[in-house]
Every structure is written in structure tokens, then in C-alpha cells.
């Protein structure tokens, strides 16, 4: 598993929303906004309401390849953006977790295989 840099970890902990991309059975991409939770072991957890009934869950049952992009606009003038692109494999988990009572028992765990970040210079990465 690829590890996050200190700047990437710090940035991810300040963000709450990312876009999760999966591939459907016909090979077509699907992207959805998701809440995510960076873990101390270097994985990312994604929870939601009725997660086990979502198209993203069904897509990942067939093909575990996944991408999660987390980014934001720091400044419009001058234009400055920053973000992290995480590519990896998803593990589908069912059962008790500590994400909160408003999430269903199904959770997606992303195991990063490739990480690319940009605009994190002031945090020591680019």
C-alpha cells in the first residue's frame, strides 16, 4: 500500500467531501460526492446512508478499482487550487464501525495504490 505524505494527511483531515469514481459492469465510469474519513493505518473509509444499496457498492462488488479525488479552491485571484488524487482498491465491509449512528453498517475501505497531490506547497508537498 502506498503511504500518504505528512502534507497529504494534514490536508485530507481538513476536508469532508470528495468524489468517488467507480466503474459499472459495462465499463462506464460513475462519480459521486462522498464523505470520507482518513484512518491512521493509511486507508480511507467512506460511509453513507444505505450504502449497501447504492450503485457505487454494486459497482465495487464487481470491480474493486476506485479513485477518490479531494480538492478545493484556495484563491480565485490569484488562482490557486490544491488536492489529492487517490487510486486504489476498495474493500467492502459490513458490520459495526465508529463512523457514527447515522451511517449504515456498510462501509467502503480504500487501500491506496497510487497517490498524487498538488498545491500543497505551503504544507511541504506539491
Secondary structure, 3 states (H helix, E strand, C coil): CCCCCHHHHHHHHHCCEEEEEEECCCCCEEEEEEEEEECCCCCEEEECCCHHHCHHHHHHHHCCEEEEEEEEEEECCCCEEEEEEEEEEEEEEECCCCCCCCCCCEEEEEEEEEEEEECCHHHCCC
